Amino acid sequence: MRLENLTWKEGEKYLKRRKDILVPLGSTEEHGYRLPLSTDAVIAERLCEKISEVTGVIMAPSIRYGVCRSTADYPGTISVSFDAIRKIVYDLLEDLGRQGFTGFYLVIGHGGGAHRVAIEEAARLIKSKKDAKSYLINPYDTNLPDLVTANDAHADEVETSLMLYLEPKSVHIREAVNQDAKRGAEIRSYWRPTKSGVFGKPKLATRKKGELIFKRSVAATVELIEEAQ
């Protein structure tokens, strides 16, 4: 159930029944040669759609921009500032809170460290001002050691598997390459850690792994929502 597809009267009716909302947070960012720039947003949105279907929690329109520092120099990546993400998430939660929402499930598709911290800070500011609860949900935090070899990279086995399951027509799997990011002490404003934009092993990805990862992430979030009631 998407908020933007309702009339305002339907939104009012929902708020009489419950006060929580799913907020998908993605990015527009390179994901190597074989995944689209929308990968993070697609994963967050599809997770929210399924979680909404199972729980009845409404889904807010997604934010498709993020703090993308390590990928900023790849064409197509649109990186906004730390302060911009913190402010837009804060303003969004503030206005939803003004309407009567008190429970926010923030589903992160983009796993960048600065991006995540900006969202956490916005949520903390809201909590300090309002009688509200915020939950940060990252599908990449799901316990996956039995499914994948590593879960700490970008455009890797996990994301590629998820996209093979969710949007297979958008995956150019023959273009997949395994690459490790160049990590060092030097701090640069813009650079390309790998030639392809891949930091990990997408060649290990499969549709079946994506299905299992997706279902496990959905189940973990549904359990969290049920416990929060």
Buried (B, 14 or more C-beta within 10 A) or exposed (E): BBBEEBEEEEBEEBBEEBBBBBBBBBBBBBBBBBBBBBBBBBBBBBBBBBBBEBBEBBBBEBBBBBBBBBBBBBEEBEBBEBEBBBBBBBEBBBEBBEEEBBBBBBBBBBBBEBBBBBBBBBBEBBBEEBEBBBBBBBBBEBEBEEBBEBBEBBBBBBBBBBBBBBBEEBBEBEEBBBBEBEEEEEEEEEEBBBEBBBBBBBEBBBBEBBBBBBEBBBEBBBEBBEEEE
